[in-house]
Structure formats: structure tokens, C-alpha cells
Amino acid sequence: MVAYISMGEAHRRITEYLTRFSDAISSQDGKSLSRLLSVSSDSAVLLSLADALNTFQDANRVIRQSERFSQYGDILLHVFRALQSYRLKNLVESYMAFEKASNAIVQEFRNWETAWALEALYVIAYEIRILAERADMELASKGKTPEKLKGAGSFLMKVFGVLAGKGPKRVGALYVTCQLFKIYFKLGTVHLCRSVIRSIETARIFDFEEFPVRDKVTYMYYTGRLEVYNENFLAADHKLSYALTHCCTKKEANIRMILKYLVPVKLSIGIFPKTSLLEKFNLNEYKDVVLALKRGDLRLLRHALEEHEDRFLRSGVYLVLEKLELQVYQRLVKKIYIIQKERDLNRAHQIKLDVIVKALRWLDIDMDVDEVECIMAILIYKNLMKGYFAHKSKVVVLSKQDPFPKLNGKPVNA
């Protein structure tokens, strides 16, 4: 609700903001400037300014009256419109005005020799994404095509181009890259990440270690997720483990986000998380998956995947978890082998396919001998099991030395 204020008070608030804006630039105070641009922050200062703008209605005249303010007129007018529209819940108009203001600020940023305004540029990159997301929600609610987030991505690519040069400004490139990742993941256009990743990882002007830790963690989290989608589990493990190791221990929500992808990656390479870890970060959907792997319980794995299907699909890890079935089969055969070893050491390495069929039926998994033979062939091919078939007698003959090789941090052979 817009508060009522007098014209005199409205004029005072507008002049006070203009003074702060001018002072922030003249004193090269990036932190103060960034606060003045945080449209979506709902800060008391900006909300009161928005009320003043909606009362006064002629802030343009106040800007033009002073050369101190008028030199930034292209920025200020659009910032004011963005604030006014945001206060009135006109989110599309707010986004469009803020994009114009941002373009004007980026042009000024090009001309500033030092990187003092990087913090303000970070706020612009963040705000352009947030305002675009909210504008698209407004468009969708009116039955119109959401298009602003895509536009925000194009704008941020221009900002990335400004930062991707020599000099101190380049340390801001990774923050903008991470905002781009968030846009591309939201839009489902993750293939667009590749060109930015190439620029960061191959361009000689960038030294990854010089970027802020916060940005490196976010970058490794998103690139790790990309590796999960591409089933490059070793690369995913490296990147997500980096993100986890360097993530602030107080940011439990962020740690949980990283673990949501790191846990299935670790499972894929044969490393099980502790139950206490899953409980601490509320990742209980993985508890039965881990238990199924330990027990060789195919029924439990399938039940866990079915129960949490929506969650796993949204995260993009469902197919990764589904492929754990091979490890479950390996564990089941290993349990049969251990039982036979206790009964008859000399014949333990010979497992009849019928025995495996019966074990699966006990788990309510209905498979015939031919299907089981096919699964055993895959296990041998992928080096989850060492041995061969005695096809006529329908027996798997296991190697007497290390019949069930451990993954030891390596993915199952493709």
C-alpha cells in the first residue's frame, strides 16, 4: 500500500536520494551505490523514495535543475521509473525501466578506469535477473509469453563482455557468469553455458584462483551439475566436492543444494554417505537408496525411486539413480556368493541362475532365467563382476580372485 506524504516531504526524499547517488559516484563508494540500486530489496529507504516519486510525479524537473544530478539523468530517470513501477506491482514496467538504467550504468562503468563500482555492478546483475523472473510471472499470469528472463540473459552477456578484458574489472566476470547460469538453468537452456565456460576456463586473461571464493563455489556448483547431466561423474565429483569444501559452513541451505547432486554422484562411484549426514541436511530421500545399495535390495531401490520420483526428476538426478540398479544386482549376487561360501567353500564361485531368479522373486521382482543371464552379462562386461557363463548348465562361474571389483571412486564402465 502506497503511504500518503506531503509534496514537501516527497521533494526532500527525492533530493536526498539524488545527493546520495551523486556522492557515491564522486567518492567512488561502490557499496553505497549498490544499496541505491537494489530495487527488489524492499529497503525502507527505497520504499519511501518510491512513495515520494508516486506523490511528486515530476522528479525529472528536480534532476534537471542541478548539473550535479543532470549528468546522470539517463540513469536516474529510469531507476526512478523502476522503483515507482515496482512499488505499484507493475513488474514488467519495472524490469524494462531497470534494464534501461542498467545499460546506462554499464556505459559509465566502461569509462571508469578502476573497478570501484564492481559491487554496484553485482547488484545490477542480480536485480536484472530477479526483476526479469518476476516480470515473466506477471506476463504468464496474463496469458502472455514470458520473455524478460531471456532478455536479461542477453543483457548479462553484454556485461560479461565488458568485464572480460585485462585489468582489475575482470574479477567480476565470474559473478556475472553465475547469474547467467541461474538464468539458463531456469529457462532450460543449459547448452548456452558452454560458451561462457569456455571463456572462463580457456581465456588467458582469467586466473580462476583470483576470483572471490563465493563466486568460485557457485561456479563449481553449476558446472558440477552440468557434468552430472552429461554423466561425467569424475568431473562432477571434482567440481561439486570443490564447491562443498569451500562453501561457508554457516550456509546450510547452500550445502544442502550441493549435496543434493554430490550424493548421487558419490553413489555412482561406489562411495556411500553417512546416514547422519543425510539427516542433518534433510536429504532423507536418499536414505532408502543407500540402504538398497548396501543390501542388494532391488525392490527397495525401485520403491525409493517411485516414492521420490517428482523430486528426483526436478533435480535432474533420476536417471543417475536409476542406473544404480547394476550396483544393486552386483550386491545381490555377492550376498548369494557369501551364503554359498559359508555352505561349501569349493563351489561358492558357481552360482546357478535359478538361485538368482528365486532371490529376485523373494523381492517381488519377476524375471526369467534369460533376463537374469542378460543382467549377469552386463555386470561382467562393465567389470562389476569377474567370471564367465557355463551357458548349457545356466551357471555363472565367478573368478576365485576378486570376483566383485570395488569401484573405488571410479564410475561404472560405460
MIMI-467581 format. One line per 10 residues: number of its first residue (from 0); for each residue x, y, z of C-alpha. Coordinates in Angstrom, 2 decimals, padded with zeros to 5 digits. Layout:
% MIMI-467581
NUM) X Y Z | ...
This chain:
% MIMI-467581
0) 000.00 000.00 000.00 | 001.40 003.42 -001.00 | 001.65 005.75 002.00 | 000.36 009.34 001.85 | 003.05 012.01 002.17 | 003.12 015.75 001.55 | 004.67 017.32 -001.56 | 007.37 018.93 000.56 | 008.36 015.63 002.16 | 008.32 013.93 -001.23
10) 010.66 016.59 -002.65 | 013.00 016.17 000.33 | 013.24 012.39 -000.09 | 013.93 012.66 -003.83 | 016.63 015.29 -003.31 | 018.20 013.22 -000.53 | 018.41 010.15 -002.84 | 019.90 012.21 -005.68 | 022.53 013.60 -003.30 | 023.45 010.14 -002.04
20) 023.68 008.83 -005.61 | 025.93 011.69 -006.73 | 028.10 011.42 -003.60 | 028.54 007.67 -004.06 | 029.91 008.16 -007.57 | 032.08 011.17 -006.79 | 033.62 009.39 -003.76 | 033.80 006.08 -005.67 | 031.81 004.33 -002.95 | 030.61 001.14 -004.67
30) 028.89 -000.23 -001.56 | 026.70 002.85 -001.09 | 025.88 002.95 -004.81 | 024.87 -000.71 -004.78 | 022.33 -000.08 -001.98 | 020.71 002.68 -004.04 | 020.14 000.28 -006.95 | 018.64 -002.66 -005.03 | 015.11 -002.24 -006.38 | 013.79 -005.63 -005.20
40) 015.33 -005.41 -001.71 | 012.26 -003.70 -000.21 | 014.60 -001.50 001.84 | 012.87 001.23 003.86 | 014.84 003.95 002.06 | 013.84 002.82 -001.42 | 010.21 002.13 -000.46 | 009.90 005.64 000.99 | 011.53 007.07 -002.15 | 009.06 005.15 -004.35
50) 006.17 006.64 -002.35 | 007.69 010.08 -002.81 | 008.03 009.57 -006.57 | 004.42 008.47 -006.86 | 003.37 011.60 -004.97 | 005.64 014.19 -006.60 | 005.28 012.94 -010.21 | 007.87 015.38 -011.62 | 011.22 014.08 -010.42 | 012.62 014.88 -013.87
60) 012.45 018.59 -013.06 | 014.40 018.08 -009.83 | 017.11 016.20 -011.77 | 017.36 018.86 -014.49 | 017.62 021.73 -012.00 | 021.12 020.73 -010.92 | 024.08 019.89 -013.14 | 025.31 017.69 -010.32 | 022.29 015.43 -010.88 | 021.50 016.02 -014.55
70) 024.79 014.44 -015.71 | 023.37 011.12 -014.51 | 019.87 011.83 -015.86 | 019.79 008.78 -018.17 | 020.43 006.54 -015.19 | 018.32 008.28 -012.56 | 015.13 008.71 -014.58 | 014.96 005.00 -015.37 | 015.88 003.97 -011.82 | 013.03 006.17 -010.56
80) 010.60 004.60 -013.02 | 011.75 001.13 -011.99 | 011.19 001.96 -008.31 | 007.78 003.54 -008.94 | 006.58 000.60 -011.02 | 007.93 -001.96 -008.56 | 006.11 -000.24 -005.68 | 002.87 -000.32 -007.69 | 003.42 -004.04 -008.57 | 003.83 -003.24 -012.28
90) 006.69 -005.72 -012.60 | 007.08 -005.75 -016.38 | 007.37 -001.96 -016.46 | 009.80 -002.08 -013.53 | 012.03 -004.58 -015.35 | 012.02 -002.59 -018.60 | 012.93 000.64 -016.81 | 015.66 -001.05 -014.79 | 017.18 -002.59 -017.91 | 017.46 000.90 -019.46
100) 019.05 002.24 -016.27 | 021.45 -000.71 -016.20 | 022.52 -000.13 -019.80 | 023.32 003.48 -018.93 | 025.31 002.45 -015.83 | 027.30 -000.14 -017.79 | 028.23 002.56 -020.31 | 029.54 004.71 -017.44 | 031.33 001.69 -015.97 | 033.23 001.21 -019.23
110) 034.66 004.70 -018.85 | 035.66 004.38 -015.20 | 039.31 003.36 -015.10 | 039.23 001.42 -011.83 | 036.97 -001.36 -010.56 | 035.50 000.64 -007.67 | 031.92 000.11 -008.91 | 032.10 -003.70 -009.14 | 029.82 -004.15 -006.13 | 027.19 -001.96 -007.79
120) 027.57 -003.98 -010.99 | 026.97 -007.17 -008.99 | 023.69 -005.70 -007.72 | 022.68 -004.77 -011.27 | 023.40 -008.34 -012.46 | 021.37 -009.76 -009.57 | 018.48 -007.30 -009.88 | 018.13 -007.72 -013.64 | 017.66 -011.46 -013.12 | 015.25 -011.17 -010.19
130) 013.13 -008.45 -011.82 | 013.03 -010.44 -015.08 | 011.83 -013.56 -013.24 | 009.04 -011.59 -011.55 | 008.12 -009.81 -014.78 | 007.79 -013.17 -016.52 | 005.50 -014.38 -013.74 | 003.31 -011.33 -014.34 | 003.29 -011.96 -018.09 | 002.40 -015.63 -017.62
140) -000.45 -014.73 -015.24 | -001.93 -012.56 -018.01 | -001.61 -015.31 -020.59 | 001.30 -013.61 -022.36 | 004.63 -015.13 -023.40 | 007.31 -014.82 -020.68 | 010.32 -013.26 -022.41 | 012.07 -010.96 -019.99 | 014.39 -013.55 -018.43 | 015.71 -014.39 -021.87
150) 016.30 -010.67 -022.41 | 018.11 -010.46 -019.07 | 020.43 -013.22 -020.27 | 021.28 -011.24 -023.40 | 021.95 -008.13 -021.30 | 024.24 -010.03 -018.91 | 026.24 -011.38 -021.84 | 027.00 -007.75 -022.74 | 028.08 -007.11 -019.14 | 030.29 -010.20 -019.29
160) 031.90 -008.76 -022.44 | 032.69 -005.53 -020.58 | 034.39 -007.48 -017.78 | 036.20 -010.00 -019.98 | 039.22 -007.80 -020.56 | 042.53 -007.08 -018.91 | 042.66 -005.16 -015.68 | 041.05 -005.35 -012.23 | 037.47 -005.36 -013.55 | 037.84 -008.94 -014.80
170) 037.37 -010.40 -011.30 | 033.69 -009.52 -011.66 | 033.25 -011.82 -014.65 | 032.63 -014.94 -012.57 | 029.76 -013.36 -010.61 | 028.03 -012.39 -013.85 | 028.71 -015.89 -015.20 | 026.93 -017.39 -012.19 | 023.91 -015.14 -012.74 | 023.86 -016.33 -016.36
180) 023.95 -019.95 -015.19 | 020.93 -019.32 -012.95 | 019.05 -017.87 -015.93 | 019.99 -020.69 -018.31 | 019.06 -023.39 -015.77 | 015.75 -021.65 -015.08 | 014.96 -021.41 -018.80 | 016.16 -024.95 -019.55 | 018.78 -023.65 -022.00 | 021.84 -025.07 -020.23
190) 023.62 -025.58 -023.58 | 024.18 -021.81 -023.58 | 026.51 -022.24 -020.57 | 029.20 -023.75 -022.80 | 030.39 -020.54 -024.45 | 030.73 -018.76 -021.09 | 032.53 -021.77 -019.56 | 034.98 -021.79 -022.47 | 035.71 -018.10 -021.90 | 036.36 -018.61 -018.19
200) 038.38 -021.83 -018.46 | 040.42 -021.23 -021.62 | 040.94 -017.47 -021.84 | 044.41 -016.49 -020.66 | 043.15 -013.26 -019.11 | 041.41 -015.19 -016.31 | 043.11 -016.81 -013.35 | 040.46 -018.87 -011.57 | 042.16 -018.52 -008.20 | 041.90 -014.72 -008.27
210) 038.08 -014.80 -008.28 | 036.20 -014.40 -004.95 | 035.59 -017.68 -003.10 | 031.81 -017.09 -003.13 | 031.78 -016.94 -006.93 | 034.10 -019.94 -007.32 | 031.78 -022.06 -005.15 | 028.71 -021.06 -007.20 | 030.56 -021.65 -010.48 | 031.72 -025.12 -009.41
220) 028.22 -025.98 -008.22 | 026.61 -025.17 -011.57 | 029.37 -026.66 -013.73 | 029.24 -029.74 -011.48 | 025.52 -030.04 -012.17 | 026.24 -029.83 -015.89 | 028.71 -032.70 -015.55 | 026.02 -034.73 -013.75 | 023.64 -034.20 -016.67 | 026.38 -035.29 -019.06
230) 027.17 -038.31 -016.81 | 030.79 -037.22 -016.42 | 030.82 -038.41 -012.83 | 034.53 -037.96 -012.08 | 034.41 -034.34 -013.27 | 031.12 -033.84 -011.39 | 032.69 -035.28 -008.24 | 035.69 -032.95 -008.52 | 033.61 -029.82 -009.07 | 030.87 -030.49 -006.55
240) 033.42 -031.60 -003.94 | 035.29 -028.32 -004.52 | 032.04 -026.41 -004.01 | 031.29 -028.34 -000.81 | 034.80 -027.96 000.62 | 034.89 -024.20 000.03 | 031.27 -023.42 000.90 | 030.78 -021.39 004.08 | 029.83 -023.84 006.84 | 027.13 -021.46 008.07
250) 025.31 -021.60 004.72 | 023.48 -024.86 005.41 | 020.92 -024.30 002.63 | 023.77 -023.98 000.11 | 025.49 -027.09 001.47 | 022.23 -028.98 001.07 | 021.93 -027.82 -002.56 | 025.44 -029.08 -003.30 | 024.87 -032.42 -001.54 | 021.63 -032.96 -003.46
260) 023.82 -033.58 -006.52 | 027.03 -034.76 -004.88 | 025.31 -037.68 -003.08 | 024.08 -039.41 -006.29 | 027.47 -038.74 -007.90 | 029.26 -040.38 -004.95 | 026.86 -043.33 -005.08 | 027.63 -043.74 -008.78 | 031.31 -044.20 -007.97 | 030.71 -046.53 -005.04
270) 031.01 -044.10 -002.12 | 028.18 -044.12 000.45 | 027.26 -041.09 002.60 | 026.67 -041.48 006.33 | 023.05 -041.58 007.46 | 023.80 -038.76 009.92 | 024.85 -036.52 007.01 | 021.62 -037.19 005.12 | 019.57 -036.50 008.25 | 021.47 -033.31 009.13
280) 020.83 -031.74 005.73 | 017.31 -033.16 005.28 | 018.23 -035.41 002.37 | 016.14 -038.29 003.65 | 015.01 -039.18 000.13 | 018.43 -040.80 -000.36 | 018.33 -042.99 002.77 | 016.48 -045.91 001.17 | 018.59 -045.60 -001.99 | 021.75 -046.06 000.10
290) 020.17 -048.90 002.08 | 019.11 -050.66 -001.14 | 022.69 -050.49 -002.44 | 024.08 -051.92 000.78 | 021.55 -054.74 000.94 | 021.32 -055.56 -002.76 | 017.58 -054.90 -002.47 | 016.22 -054.06 -005.92 | 012.66 -053.76 -004.60 | 013.71 -051.10 -002.08
300) 015.60 -049.11 -004.72 | 012.65 -049.09 -007.10 | 010.29 -048.16 -004.27 | 012.55 -045.24 -003.27 | 012.73 -044.00 -006.87 | 008.95 -044.24 -007.22 | 008.25 -042.54 -003.89 | 010.52 -039.56 -004.62 | 010.18 -039.57 -008.40 | 008.95 -035.96 -008.72
310) 011.77 -034.65 -006.54 | 014.47 -036.62 -008.36 | 013.11 -035.62 -011.77 | 013.04 -031.93 -010.81 | 016.65 -032.19 -009.64 | 017.68 -034.00 -012.81 | 019.21 -036.95 -010.94 | 016.52 -039.59 -011.56 | 018.35 -041.29 -014.43 | 021.60 -041.24 -012.45
320) 019.91 -043.02 -009.55 | 018.10 -045.45 -011.85 | 021.45 -046.61 -013.20 | 022.44 -047.68 -009.69 | 020.41 -050.85 -010.33 | 023.55 -052.52 -011.68 | 025.33 -051.98 -008.37 | 022.30 -053.41 -006.56 | 022.41 -056.53 -008.75 | 026.13 -056.83 -008.01
330) 025.46 -056.64 -004.27 | 022.66 -059.24 -004.52 | 024.89 -061.73 -006.35 | 027.67 -061.04 -003.85 | 025.33 -061.88 -000.95 | 024.37 -065.16 -002.65 | 028.10 -065.86 -003.15 | 028.81 -065.21 000.56 | 026.00 -067.53 001.65 | 027.23 -070.30 -000.68
340) 030.79 -069.78 000.56 | 029.65 -070.49 004.11 | 027.97 -073.72 003.00 | 030.51 -075.06 000.51 | 033.77 -073.18 000.05 | 034.81 -075.17 -003.02 | 031.65 -074.49 -005.03 | 030.85 -070.99 -003.83 | 032.06 -069.43 -007.09 | 029.46 -071.37 -009.12
350) 026.08 -069.64 -008.93 | 023.08 -071.11 -010.68 | 020.92 -068.55 -012.47 | 017.88 -070.24 -010.92 | 019.13 -069.21 -007.49 | 019.31 -065.58 -008.59 | 015.81 -065.84 -010.11 | 014.47 -067.15 -006.77 | 016.21 -064.36 -004.83 | 014.62 -061.76 -007.10
360) 011.19 -063.36 -006.74 | 011.58 -063.18 -002.98 | 011.96 -059.42 -003.56 | 008.80 -059.44 -005.73 | 010.89 -058.92 -008.88 | 009.63 -061.27 -011.59 | 012.40 -062.24 -014.03 | 013.05 -065.39 -016.01 | 016.42 -067.10 -016.46 | 017.11 -065.44 -019.81
370) 016.58 -061.96 -018.37 | 018.86 -062.74 -015.42 | 021.51 -064.08 -017.80 | 021.38 -060.79 -019.68 | 021.87 -058.82 -016.44 | 024.82 -061.04 -015.44 | 026.40 -060.47 -018.86 | 026.14 -056.72 -018.35 | 027.72 -056.98 -014.89 | 030.66 -058.93 -016.34
380) 031.00 -056.53 -019.29 | 031.05 -053.50 -017.00 | 033.59 -055.12 -014.68 | 031.21 -055.19 -011.73 | 031.70 -058.94 -011.66 | 034.56 -061.16 -012.85 | 033.65 -064.51 -014.35 | 032.03 -066.28 -017.28 | 028.94 -068.30 -018.23 | 028.57 -072.03 -018.41
390) 025.69 -071.48 -020.81 | 024.43 -075.07 -021.04 | 024.19 -075.56 -017.29 | 022.94 -071.97 -016.72 | 025.66 -071.22 -014.18 | 027.75 -068.10 -013.56 | 031.31 -069.14 -012.78 | 032.95 -066.40 -010.73 | 036.63 -065.67 -010.61 | 038.28 -067.03 -007.48
400) 040.28 -063.83 -007.13 | 038.37 -060.60 -006.50 | 035.08 -061.68 -008.14 | 033.37 -058.38 -007.25 | 035.75 -055.49 -008.01 | 035.14 -052.33 -005.99 | 034.57 -049.07 -007.85 | 036.99 -047.25 -005.54 | 035.85 -043.80 -006.64 | 035.62 -044.65 -010.32
410) 032.40 -044.78 -012.33 | 030.92 -047.98 -013.72 | 032.44 -048.72 -017.13 | 030.33 -047.24 -019.94
